[in-house]
Amino acid sequence: MVDVAAACGVSVDTLRKIETGRIPTPALFTVAAVAATLDISLDTLVAACRDNPATEDDSGLIA
């Protein structure tokens, strides 16, 4: 997580908040930076989100 955060220029805390859904709508440049760091195209990322929409379970975590 630390390496990914550093490579895309965001804090570890921000990346964790995005991952857990505490930042439900991150800035486009942040999403683009994370996608580029992970070598995922934005098209692939959008398609994955359409196929697996985020849902909140009882724990409050986004699955």
CHARMM-style PDB file with segment names, atoms N, HN, CA, C and O in Angstrom:
ATOM      1  N   MET     1       0.836  -1.191   0.000  1.00  0.00      PROA
ATOM      2  CA  MET     1       0.000   0.000   0.000  1.00  0.00      PROA
ATOM      3  C   MET     1       0.876   1.248   0.000  1.00  0.00      PROA
ATOM      4  O   MET     1       0.597   2.208  -0.718  1.00  0.00      PROA
ATOM      5  N   VAL     2       1.934   1.234   0.805  1.00  0.00      PROA
ATOM      6  HN  VAL     2       2.161   0.454   1.388  1.00  0.00      PROA
ATOM      7  CA  VAL     2       2.826   2.397   0.897  1.00  0.00      PROA
ATOM      8  C   VAL     2       3.476   2.676  -0.456  1.00  0.00      PROA
ATOM      9  O   VAL     2       3.559   3.828  -0.882  1.00  0.00      PROA
ATOM     10  N   ASP     3       3.932   1.630  -1.124  1.00  0.00      PROA
ATOM     11  HN  ASP     3       3.864   0.694  -0.778  1.00  0.00      PROA
ATOM     12  CA  ASP     3       4.587   1.800  -2.424  1.00  0.00      PROA
ATOM     13  C   ASP     3       3.621   2.347  -3.477  1.00  0.00      PROA
ATOM     14  O   ASP     3       3.980   3.223  -4.264  1.00  0.00      PROA
ATOM     15  N   VAL     4       2.408   1.829  -3.485  1.00  0.00      PROA
ATOM     16  HN  VAL     4       2.116   1.118  -2.846  1.00  0.00      PROA
ATOM     17  CA  VAL     4       1.409   2.299  -4.454  1.00  0.00      PROA
ATOM     18  C   VAL     4       1.068   3.761  -4.188  1.00  0.00      PROA
ATOM     19  O   VAL     4       1.011   4.571  -5.114  1.00  0.00      PROA
ATOM     20  N   ALA     5       0.844   4.091  -2.928  1.00  0.00      PROA
ATOM     21  HN  ALA     5       0.890   3.433  -2.176  1.00  0.00      PROA
ATOM     22  CA  ALA     5       0.514   5.479  -2.573  1.00  0.00      PROA
ATOM     23  C   ALA     5       1.628   6.431  -3.009  1.00  0.00      PROA
ATOM     24  O   ALA     5       1.364   7.479  -3.597  1.00  0.00      PROA
ATOM     25  N   ALA     6       2.866   6.059  -2.718  1.00  0.00      PROA
ATOM     26  HN  ALA     6       3.081   5.207  -2.241  1.00  0.00      PROA
ATOM     27  CA  ALA     6       3.997   6.910  -3.088  1.00  0.00      PROA
ATOM     28  C   ALA     6       4.114   7.041  -4.606  1.00  0.00      PROA
ATOM     29  O   ALA     6       4.372   8.130  -5.119  1.00  0.00      PROA
ATOM     30  N   ALA     7       3.927   5.943  -5.314  1.00  0.00      PROA
ATOM     31  HN  ALA     7       3.718   5.059  -4.897  1.00  0.00      PROA
ATOM     32  CA  ALA     7       4.064   5.963  -6.772  1.00  0.00      PROA
ATOM     33  C   ALA     7       3.001   6.823  -7.447  1.00  0.00      PROA
ATOM     34  O   ALA     7       3.257   7.427  -8.488  1.00  0.00      PROA
ATOM     35  N   CYS     8       1.813   6.878  -6.857  1.00  0.00      PROA
ATOM     36  HN  CYS     8       1.604   6.387  -6.011  1.00  0.00      PROA
ATOM     37  CA  CYS     8       0.758   7.677  -7.501  1.00  0.00      PROA
ATOM     38  C   CYS     8       0.587   9.046  -6.865  1.00  0.00      PROA
ATOM     39  O   CYS     8      -0.266   9.825  -7.292  1.00  0.00      PROA
ATOM     40  N   GLY     9       1.388   9.349  -5.851  1.00  0.00      PROA
ATOM     41  HN  GLY     9       2.081   8.716  -5.505  1.00  0.00      PROA
ATOM     42  CA  GLY     9       1.398  10.697  -5.300  1.00  0.00      PROA
ATOM     43  C   GLY     9       0.257  11.027  -4.366  1.00  0.00      PROA
ATOM     44  O   GLY     9      -0.126  12.191  -4.240  1.00  0.00      PROA
ATOM     45  N   VAL    10      -0.295  10.014  -3.708  1.00  0.00      PROA
ATOM     46  HN  VAL    10       0.016   9.069  -3.811  1.00  0.00      PROA
ATOM     47  CA  VAL    10      -1.329  10.257  -2.700  1.00  0.00      PROA
ATOM     48  C   VAL    10      -0.866   9.670  -1.376  1.00  0.00      PROA
ATOM     49  O   VAL    10       0.029   8.826  -1.340  1.00  0.00      PROA
ATOM     50  N   SER    11      -1.467  10.112  -0.310  1.00  0.00      PROA
ATOM     51  HN  SER    11      -2.194  10.798  -0.339  1.00  0.00      PROA
ATOM     52  CA  SER    11      -1.087   9.579   0.996  1.00  0.00      PROA
ATOM     53  C   SER    11      -1.664   8.179   1.178  1.00  0.00      PROA
ATOM     54  O   SER    11      -2.658   7.812   0.550  1.00  0.00      PROA
ATOM     55  N   VAL    12      -1.026   7.416   2.041  1.00  0.00      PROA
ATOM     56  HN  VAL    12      -0.219   7.714   2.551  1.00  0.00      PROA
ATOM     57  CA  VAL    12      -1.522   6.083   2.370  1.00  0.00      PROA
ATOM     58  C   VAL    12      -2.928   6.196   2.952  1.00  0.00      PROA
ATOM     59  O   VAL    12      -3.797   5.379   2.649  1.00  0.00      PROA
ATOM     60  N   ASP    13      -3.149   7.206   3.784  1.00  0.00      PROA
ATOM     61  HN  ASP    13      -2.443   7.870   4.031  1.00  0.00      PROA
ATOM     62  CA  ASP    13      -4.465   7.404   4.390  1.00  0.00      PROA
ATOM     63  C   ASP    13      -5.536   7.634   3.324  1.00  0.00      PROA
ATOM     64  O   ASP    13      -6.630   7.077   3.407  1.00  0.00      PROA
ATOM     65  N   THR    14      -5.223   8.446   2.337  1.00  0.00      PROA
ATOM     66  HN  THR    14      -4.334   8.899   2.269  1.00  0.00      PROA
ATOM     67  CA  THR    14      -6.179   8.700   1.255  1.00  0.00      PROA
ATOM     68  C   THR    14      -6.472   7.425   0.484  1.00  0.00      PROA
ATOM     69  O   THR    14      -7.629   7.136   0.177  1.00  0.00      PROA
ATOM     70  N   LEU    15      -5.442   6.663   0.171  1.00  0.00      PROA
ATOM     71  HN  LEU    15      -4.502   6.897   0.420  1.00  0.00      PROA
ATOM     72  CA  LEU    15      -5.632   5.415  -0.564  1.00  0.00      PROA
ATOM     73  C   LEU    15      -6.488   4.438   0.244  1.00  0.00      PROA
ATOM     74  O   LEU    15      -7.354   3.765  -0.314  1.00  0.00      PROA
ATOM     75  N   ARG    16      -6.252   4.361   1.538  1.00  0.00      PROA
ATOM     76  HN  ARG    16      -5.549   4.909   1.991  1.00  0.00      PROA
ATOM     77  CA  ARG    16      -7.076   3.487   2.396  1.00  0.00      PROA
ATOM     78  C   ARG    16      -8.526   3.951   2.434  1.00  0.00      PROA
ATOM     79  O   ARG    16      -9.443   3.130   2.403  1.00  0.00      PROA
ATOM     80  N   LYS    17      -8.737   5.256   2.499  1.00  0.00      PROA
ATOM     81  HN  LYS    17      -7.992   5.923   2.524  1.00  0.00      PROA
ATOM     82  CA  LYS    17     -10.106   5.787   2.517  1.00  0.00      PROA
ATOM     83  C   LYS    17     -10.832   5.475   1.211  1.00  0.00      PROA
ATOM     84  O   LYS    17     -12.020   5.155   1.223  1.00  0.00      PROA
ATOM     85  N   ILE    18     -10.133   5.566   0.101  1.00  0.00      PROA
ATOM     86  HN  ILE    18      -9.167   5.826   0.092  1.00  0.00      PROA
ATOM     87  CA  ILE    18     -10.738   5.216  -1.183  1.00  0.00      PROA
ATOM     88  C   ILE    18     -11.079   3.732  -1.198  1.00  0.00      PROA
ATOM     89  O   ILE    18     -12.170   3.341  -1.612  1.00  0.00      PROA
ATOM     90  N   GLU    19     -10.146   2.916  -0.746  1.00  0.00      PROA
ATOM     91  HN  GLU    19      -9.259   3.234  -0.410  1.00  0.00      PROA
ATOM     92  CA  GLU    19     -10.330   1.466  -0.751  1.00  0.00      PROA
ATOM     93  C   GLU    19     -11.523   1.034   0.101  1.00  0.00      PROA
ATOM     94  O   GLU    19     -12.247   0.107  -0.265  1.00  0.00      PROA
ATOM     95  N   THR    20     -11.727   1.700   1.226  1.00  0.00      PROA
ATOM     96  HN  THR    20     -11.139   2.452   1.523  1.00  0.00      PROA
ATOM     97  CA  THR    20     -12.799   1.305   2.143  1.00  0.00      PROA
ATOM     98  C   THR    20     -14.093   2.070   1.918  1.00  0.00      PROA
ATOM     99  O   THR    20     -15.079   1.838   2.616  1.00  0.00      PROA
ATOM    100  N   GLY    21     -14.100   2.979   0.950  1.00  0.00      PROA
ATOM    101  HN  GLY    21     -13.298   3.168   0.382  1.00  0.00      PROA
ATOM    102  CA  GLY    21     -15.317   3.704   0.634  1.00  0.00      PROA
ATOM    103  C   GLY    21     -15.564   4.946   1.462  1.00  0.00      PROA
ATOM    104  O   GLY    21     -16.627   5.558   1.357  1.00  0.00      PROA
ATOM    105  N   ARG    22     -14.595   5.332   2.291  1.00  0.00      PROA
ATOM    106  HN  ARG    22     -13.732   4.835   2.377  1.00  0.00      PROA
ATOM    107  CA  ARG    22     -14.771   6.554   3.079  1.00  0.00      PROA
ATOM    108  C   ARG    22     -14.585   7.800   2.227  1.00  0.00      PROA
ATOM    109  O   ARG    22     -14.955   8.900   2.640  1.00  0.00      PROA
ATOM    110  N   ILE    23     -14.013   7.631   1.040  1.00  0.00      PROA
ATOM    111  HN  ILE    23     -13.713   6.737   0.705  1.00  0.00      PROA
ATOM    112  CA  ILE    23     -14.009   8.689   0.016  1.00  0.00      PROA
ATOM    113  C   ILE    23     -14.751   8.073  -1.170  1.00  0.00      PROA
ATOM    114  O   ILE    23     -14.133   7.477  -2.051  1.00  0.00      PROA
ATOM    115  N   PRO    24     -16.071   8.217  -1.189  1.00  0.00      PROA
ATOM    116  CA  PRO    24     -16.860   7.524  -2.206  1.00  0.00      PROA
ATOM    117  C   PRO    24     -16.686   8.068  -3.620  1.00  0.00      PROA
ATOM    118  O   PRO    24     -16.935   7.354  -4.592  1.00  0.00      PROA
ATOM    119  N   THR    25     -16.265   9.314  -3.744  1.00  0.00      PROA
ATOM    120  HN  THR    25     -16.062   9.894  -2.955  1.00  0.00      PROA
ATOM    121  CA  THR    25     -16.071   9.904  -5.071  1.00  0.00      PROA
ATOM    122  C   THR    25     -14.726  10.623  -5.120  1.00  0.00      PROA
ATOM    123  O   THR    25     -14.674  11.851  -5.060  1.00  0.00      PROA
ATOM    124  N   PRO    26     -13.631   9.854  -5.229  1.00  0.00      PROA
ATOM    125  CA  PRO    26     -12.312  10.488  -5.293  1.00  0.00      PROA
ATOM    126  C   PRO    26     -12.165  11.323  -6.565  1.00  0.00      PROA
ATOM    127  O   PRO    26     -12.851  11.089  -7.559  1.00  0.00      PROA
ATOM    128  N   ALA    27     -11.276  12.279  -6.515  1.00  0.00      PROA
ATOM    129  HN  ALA    27     -10.718  12.469  -5.707  1.00  0.00      PROA
ATOM    130  CA  ALA    27     -11.023  13.142  -7.671  1.00  0.00      PROA
ATOM    131  C   ALA    27     -10.543  12.302  -8.857  1.00  0.00      PROA
ATOM    132  O   ALA    27      -9.838  11.307  -8.686  1.00  0.00      PROA
ATOM    133  N   LEU    28     -10.934  12.717 -10.047  1.00  0.00      PROA
ATOM    134  HN  LEU    28     -11.507  13.525 -10.186  1.00  0.00      PROA
ATOM    135  CA  LEU    28     -10.570  11.981 -11.256  1.00  0.00      PROA
ATOM    136  C   LEU    28      -9.060  11.838 -11.390  1.00  0.00      PROA
ATOM    137  O   LEU    28      -8.572  10.771 -11.763  1.00  0.00      PROA
ATOM    138  N   PHE    29      -8.306  12.910 -11.086  1.00  0.00      PROA
ATOM    139  HN  PHE    29      -8.703  13.776 -10.783  1.00  0.00      PROA
ATOM    140  CA  PHE    29      -6.843  12.802 -11.221  1.00  0.00      PROA
ATOM    141  C   PHE    29      -6.284  11.770 -10.245  1.00  0.00      PROA
ATOM    142  O   PHE    29      -5.273  11.134 -10.543  1.00  0.00      PROA
ATOM    143  N   THR    30      -6.914  11.590  -9.095  1.00  0.00      PROA
ATOM    144  HN  THR    30      -7.736  12.106  -8.853  1.00  0.00      PROA
ATOM    145  CA  THR    30      -6.463  10.574  -8.135  1.00  0.00      PROA
ATOM    146  C   THR    30      -6.744   9.181  -8.677  1.00  0.00      PROA
ATOM    147  O   THR    30      -5.885   8.302  -8.619  1.00  0.00      PROA
ATOM    148  N   VAL    31      -7.941   8.983  -9.200  1.00  0.00      PROA
ATOM    149  HN  VAL    31      -8.639   9.697  -9.246  1.00  0.00      PROA
ATOM    150  CA  VAL    31      -8.299   7.689  -9.789  1.00  0.00      PROA
ATOM    151  C   VAL    31      -7.377   7.378 -10.963  1.00  0.00      PROA
ATOM    152  O   VAL    31      -6.908   6.248 -11.101  1.00  0.00      PROA
ATOM    153  N   ALA    32      -7.117   8.364 -11.801  1.00  0.00      PROA
ATOM    154  HN  ALA    32      -7.498   9.282 -11.689  1.00  0.00      PROA
ATOM    155  CA  ALA    32      -6.238   8.166 -12.953  1.00  0.00      PROA
ATOM    156  C   ALA    32      -4.821   7.824 -12.512  1.00  0.00      PROA
ATOM    157  O   ALA    32      -4.177   6.970 -13.120  1.00  0.00      PROA
ATOM    158  N   ALA    33      -4.331   8.474 -11.473  1.00  0.00      PROA
ATOM    159  HN  ALA    33      -4.854   9.168 -10.979  1.00  0.00      PROA
ATOM    160  CA  ALA    33      -2.979   8.201 -10.977  1.00  0.00      PROA
ATOM    161  C   ALA    33      -2.874   6.793 -10.407  1.00  0.00      PROA
ATOM    162  O   ALA    33      -1.892   6.093 -10.653  1.00  0.00      PROA
ATOM    163  N   VAL    34      -3.876   6.379  -9.652  1.00  0.00      PROA
ATOM    164  HN  VAL    34      -4.674   6.947  -9.452  1.00  0.00      PROA
ATOM    165  CA  VAL    34      -3.870   5.021  -9.085  1.00  0.00      PROA
ATOM    166  C   VAL    34      -3.956   3.994 -10.211  1.00  0.00      PROA
ATOM    167  O   VAL    34      -3.222   3.006 -10.204  1.00  0.00      PROA
ATOM    168  N   ALA    35      -4.839   4.219 -11.169  1.00  0.00      PROA
ATOM    169  HN  ALA    35      -5.435   5.022 -11.174  1.00  0.00      PROA
ATOM    170  CA  ALA    35      -4.972   3.294 -12.298  1.00  0.00      PROA
ATOM    171  C   ALA    35      -3.664   3.181 -13.077  1.00  0.00      PROA
ATOM    172  O   ALA    35      -3.237   2.080 -13.423  1.00  0.00      PROA
ATOM    173  N   ALA    36      -3.035   4.308 -13.350  1.00  0.00      PROA
ATOM    174  HN  ALA    36      -3.382   5.203 -13.069  1.00  0.00      PROA
ATOM    175  CA  ALA    36      -1.765   4.292 -14.085  1.00  0.00      PROA
ATOM    176  C   ALA    36      -0.687   3.557 -13.304  1.00  0.00      PROA
ATOM    177  O   ALA    36       0.091   2.792 -13.874  1.00  0.00      PROA
ATOM    178  N   THR    37      -0.645   3.791 -12.000  1.00  0.00      PROA
ATOM    179  HN  THR    37      -1.277   4.412 -11.537  1.00  0.00      PROA
ATOM    180  CA  THR    37       0.347   3.124 -11.156  1.00  0.00      PROA
ATOM    181  C   THR    37       0.154   1.616 -11.175  1.00  0.00      PROA
ATOM    182  O   THR    37       1.125   0.860 -11.173  1.00  0.00      PROA
ATOM    183  N   LEU    38      -1.099   1.183 -11.192  1.00  0.00      PROA
ATOM    184  HN  LEU    38      -1.888   1.797 -11.194  1.00  0.00      PROA
ATOM    185  CA  LEU    38      -1.405  -0.250 -11.196  1.00  0.00      PROA
ATOM    186  C   LEU    38      -1.473  -0.829 -12.607  1.00  0.00      PROA
ATOM    187  O   LEU    38      -1.788  -2.006 -12.787  1.00  0.00      PROA
ATOM    188  N   ASP    39      -1.175   0.011 -13.614  1.00  0.00      PROA
ATOM    189  HN  ASP    39      -0.920   0.966 -13.468  1.00  0.00      PROA
ATOM    190  CA  ASP    39      -1.190  -0.386 -15.024  1.00  0.00      PROA
ATOM    191  C   ASP    39      -2.565  -0.913 -15.446  1.00  0.00      PROA
ATOM    192  O   ASP    39      -2.684  -1.949 -16.100  1.00  0.00      PROA
ATOM    193  N   ILE    40      -3.603  -0.159 -15.045  1.00  0.00      PROA
ATOM    194  HN  ILE    40      -3.506   0.683 -14.513  1.00  0.00      PROA
ATOM    195  CA  ILE    40      -4.985  -0.476 -15.396  1.00  0.00      PROA
ATOM    196  C   ILE    40      -5.535   0.725 -16.163  1.00  0.00      PROA
ATOM    197  O   ILE    40      -5.415   1.863 -15.710  1.00  0.00      PROA
ATOM    198  N   SER    41      -6.132   0.472 -17.311  1.00  0.00      PROA
ATOM    199  HN  SER    41      -6.229  -0.453 -17.679  1.00  0.00      PROA
ATOM    200  CA  SER    41      -6.713   1.590 -18.058  1.00  0.00      PROA
ATOM    201  C   SER    41      -7.978   2.067 -17.353  1.00  0.00      PROA
ATOM    202  O   SER    41      -8.629   1.306 -16.637  1.00  0.00      PROA
ATOM    203  N   LEU    42      -8.311   3.321 -17.564  1.00  0.00      PROA
ATOM    204  HN  LEU    42      -7.782   3.939 -18.146  1.00  0.00      PROA
ATOM    205  CA  LEU    42      -9.545   3.851 -16.982  1.00  0.00      PROA
ATOM    206  C   LEU    42     -10.761   3.124 -17.551  1.00  0.00      PROA
ATOM    207  O   LEU    42     -11.749   2.930 -16.843  1.00  0.00      PROA
ATOM    208  N   ASP    43     -10.703   2.723 -18.812  1.00  0.00      PROA
ATOM    209  HN  ASP    43      -9.901   2.880 -19.388  1.00  0.00      PROA
ATOM    210  CA  ASP    43     -11.807   1.958 -19.405  1.00  0.00      PROA
ATOM    211  C   ASP    43     -12.021   0.638 -18.668  1.00  0.00      PROA
ATOM    212  O   ASP    43     -13.156   0.259 -18.380  1.00  0.00      PROA
ATOM    213  N   THR    44     -10.936  -0.052 -18.369  1.00  0.00      PROA
ATOM    214  HN  THR    44     -10.014   0.256 -18.603  1.00  0.00      PROA
ATOM    215  CA  THR    44     -11.018  -1.318 -17.641  1.00  0.00      PROA
ATOM    216  C   THR    44     -11.565  -1.097 -16.241  1.00  0.00      PROA
ATOM    217  O   THR    44     -12.381  -1.878 -15.752  1.00  0.00      PROA
ATOM    218  N   LEU    45     -11.112  -0.037 -15.607  1.00  0.00      PROA
ATOM    219  HN  LEU    45     -10.449   0.597 -16.005  1.00  0.00      PROA
ATOM    220  CA  LEU    45     -11.570   0.279 -14.258  1.00  0.00      PROA
ATOM    221  C   LEU    45     -13.065   0.595 -14.244  1.00  0.00      PROA
ATOM    222  O   LEU    45     -13.792   0.114 -13.375  1.00  0.00      PROA
ATOM    223  N   VAL    46     -13.521   1.390 -15.192  1.00  0.00      PROA
ATOM    224  HN  VAL    46     -12.931   1.780 -15.898  1.00  0.00      PROA
ATOM    225  CA  VAL    46     -14.946   1.729 -15.274  1.00  0.00      PROA
ATOM    226  C   VAL    46     -15.775   0.470 -15.531  1.00  0.00      PROA
ATOM    227  O   VAL    46     -16.822   0.276 -14.914  1.00  0.00      PROA
ATOM    228  N   ALA    47     -15.309  -0.378 -16.437  1.00  0.00      PROA
ATOM    229  HN  ALA    47     -14.458  -0.221 -16.938  1.00  0.00      PROA
ATOM    230  CA  ALA    47     -16.029  -1.616 -16.732  1.00  0.00      PROA
ATOM    231  C   ALA    47     -16.127  -2.501 -15.491  1.00  0.00      PROA
ATOM    232  O   ALA    47     -17.170  -3.103 -15.237  1.00  0.00      PROA
ATOM    233  N   ALA    48     -15.051  -2.581 -14.724  1.00  0.00      PROA
ATOM    234  HN  ALA    48     -14.203  -2.092 -14.930  1.00  0.00      PROA
ATOM    235  CA  ALA    48     -15.058  -3.387 -13.498  1.00  0.00      PROA
ATOM    236  C   ALA    48     -16.042  -2.826 -12.483  1.00  0.00      PROA
ATOM    237  O   ALA    48     -16.712  -3.582 -11.778  1.00  0.00      PROA
ATOM    238  N   CYS    49     -16.129  -1.518 -12.408  1.00  0.00      PROA
ATOM    239  HN  CYS    49     -15.585  -0.904 -12.980  1.00  0.00      PROA
ATOM    240  CA  CYS    49     -17.074  -0.890 -11.471  1.00  0.00      PROA
ATOM    241  C   CYS    49     -18.513  -1.141 -11.896  1.00  0.00      PROA
ATOM    242  O   CYS    49     -19.390  -1.319 -11.051  1.00  0.00      PROA
ATOM    243  N   ARG    50     -18.756  -1.155 -13.188  1.00  0.00      PROA
ATOM    244  HN  ARG    50     -18.044  -1.010 -13.875  1.00  0.00      PROA
ATOM    245  CA  ARG    50     -20.113  -1.447 -13.682  1.00  0.00      PROA
ATOM    246  C   ARG    50     -20.496  -2.890 -13.390  1.00  0.00      PROA
ATOM    247  O   ARG    50     -21.637  -3.179 -13.029  1.00  0.00      PROA
ATOM    248  N   ASP    51     -19.525  -3.802 -13.551  1.00  0.00      PROA
ATOM    249  HN  ASP    51     -18.598  -3.567 -13.845  1.00  0.00      PROA
ATOM    250  CA  ASP    51     -19.780  -5.226 -13.335  1.00  0.00      PROA
ATOM    251  C   ASP    51     -19.939  -5.568 -11.857  1.00  0.00      PROA
ATOM    252  O   ASP    51     -20.662  -6.500 -11.506  1.00  0.00      PROA
ATOM    253  N   ASN    52     -19.262  -4.814 -10.995  1.00  0.00      PROA
ATOM    254  HN  ASN    52     -18.675  -4.057 -11.281  1.00  0.00      PROA
ATOM    255  CA  ASN    52     -19.270  -5.078  -9.556  1.00  0.00      PROA
ATOM    256  C   ASN    52     -19.535  -3.795  -8.788  1.00  0.00      PROA
ATOM    257  O   ASN    52     -18.615  -3.240  -8.187  1.00  0.00      PROA
ATOM    258  N   PRO    53     -20.763  -3.314  -8.794  1.00  0.00      PROA
ATOM    259  CA  PRO    53     -21.033  -2.062  -8.071  1.00  0.00      PROA
ATOM    260  C   PRO    53     -20.764  -2.221  -6.581  1.00  0.00      PROA
ATOM    261  O   PRO    53     -21.010  -3.278  -5.998  1.00  0.00      PROA
ATOM    262  N   ALA    54     -20.259  -1.164  -5.984  1.00  0.00      PROA
ATOM    263  HN  ALA    54     -20.060  -0.306  -6.457  1.00  0.00      PROA
ATOM    264  CA  ALA    54     -19.951  -1.192  -4.551  1.00  0.00      PROA
ATOM    265  C   ALA    54     -21.237  -1.349  -3.758  1.00  0.00      PROA
ATOM    266  O   ALA    54     -22.250  -0.713  -4.047  1.00  0.00      PROA
ATOM    267  N   THR    55     -21.171  -2.210  -2.753  1.00  0.00      PROA
ATOM    268  HN  THR    55     -20.348  -2.726  -2.518  1.00  0.00      PROA
ATOM    269  CA  THR    55     -22.295  -2.383  -1.838  1.00  0.00      PROA
ATOM    270  C   THR    55     -21.766  -2.312  -0.426  1.00  0.00      PROA
ATOM    271  O   THR    55     -20.647  -2.745  -0.149  1.00  0.00      PROA
ATOM    272  N   GLU    56     -22.558  -1.776   0.450  1.00  0.00      PROA
ATOM    273  HN  GLU    56     -23.466  -1.424   0.224  1.00  0.00      PROA
ATOM    274  CA  GLU    56     -22.132  -1.635   1.834  1.00  0.00      PROA
ATOM    275  C   GLU    56     -22.739  -2.768   2.647  1.00  0.00      PROA
ATOM    276  O   GLU    56     -23.951  -2.981   2.621  1.00  0.00      PROA
ATOM    277  N   ASP    57     -21.883  -3.499   3.377  1.00  0.00      PROA
ATOM    278  HN  ASP    57     -20.898  -3.326   3.398  1.00  0.00      PROA
ATOM    279  CA  ASP    57     -22.391  -4.555   4.247  1.00  0.00      PROA
ATOM    280  C   ASP    57     -22.564  -4.008   5.661  1.00  0.00      PROA
ATOM    281  O   ASP    57     -22.394  -2.809   5.886  1.00  0.00      PROA
ATOM    282  N   ASP    58     -22.894  -4.859   6.597  1.00  0.00      PROA
ATOM    283  HN  ASP    58     -23.032  -5.833   6.414  1.00  0.00      PROA
ATOM    284  CA  ASP    58     -23.141  -4.421   7.969  1.00  0.00      PROA
ATOM    285  C   ASP    58     -21.918  -3.824   8.647  1.00  0.00      PROA
ATOM    286  O   ASP    58     -22.055  -3.061   9.603  1.00  0.00      PROA
ATOM    287  N   SER    59     -20.727  -4.157   8.168  1.00  0.00      PROA
ATOM    288  HN  SER    59     -20.615  -4.777   7.392  1.00  0.00      PROA
ATOM    289  CA  SER    59     -19.505  -3.650   8.795  1.00  0.00      PROA
ATOM    290  C   SER    59     -19.206  -2.219   8.376  1.00  0.00      PROA
ATOM    291  O   SER    59     -18.360  -1.560   8.979  1.00  0.00      PROA
ATOM    292  N   GLY    60     -19.896  -1.732   7.345  1.00  0.00      PROA
ATOM    293  HN  GLY    60     -20.584  -2.268   6.855  1.00  0.00      PROA
ATOM    294  CA  GLY    60     -19.626  -0.398   6.841  1.00  0.00      PROA
ATOM    295  C   GLY    60     -18.565  -0.383   5.763  1.00  0.00      PROA
ATOM    296  O   GLY    60     -18.272   0.672   5.200  1.00  0.00      PROA
ATOM    297  N   LEU    61     -17.976  -1.551   5.459  1.00  0.00      PROA
ATOM    298  HN  LEU    61     -18.214  -2.408   5.916  1.00  0.00      PROA
ATOM    299  CA  LEU    61     -16.952  -1.631   4.425  1.00  0.00      PROA
ATOM    300  C   LEU    61     -17.618  -1.826   3.075  1.00  0.00      PROA
ATOM    301  O   LEU    61     -18.657  -2.477   2.965  1.00  0.00      PROA
ATOM    302  N   ILE    62     -17.017  -1.266   2.075  1.00  0.00      PROA
ATOM    303  HN  ILE    62     -16.173  -0.738   2.165  1.00  0.00      PROA
ATOM    304  CA  ILE    62     -17.516  -1.412   0.713  1.00  0.00      PROA
ATOM    305  C   ILE    62     -16.929  -2.686   0.137  1.00  0.00      PROA
ATOM    306  O   ILE    62     -15.716  -2.888   0.184  1.00  0.00      PROA
ATOM    307  N   ALA    63     -17.773  -3.544  -0.405  1.00  0.00      PROA
ATOM    308  HN  ALA    63     -18.759  -3.380  -0.443  1.00  0.00      PROA
ATOM    309  CA  ALA    63     -17.312  -4.824  -0.954  1.00  0.00      PROA
ATOM    310  C   ALA    63     -17.223  -4.747  -2.459  1.00  0.00      PROA
ATOM    311  OT1 ALA    63     -16.854  -5.727  -3.106  1.00  0.00      PROA
TER     312      ALA     63
END
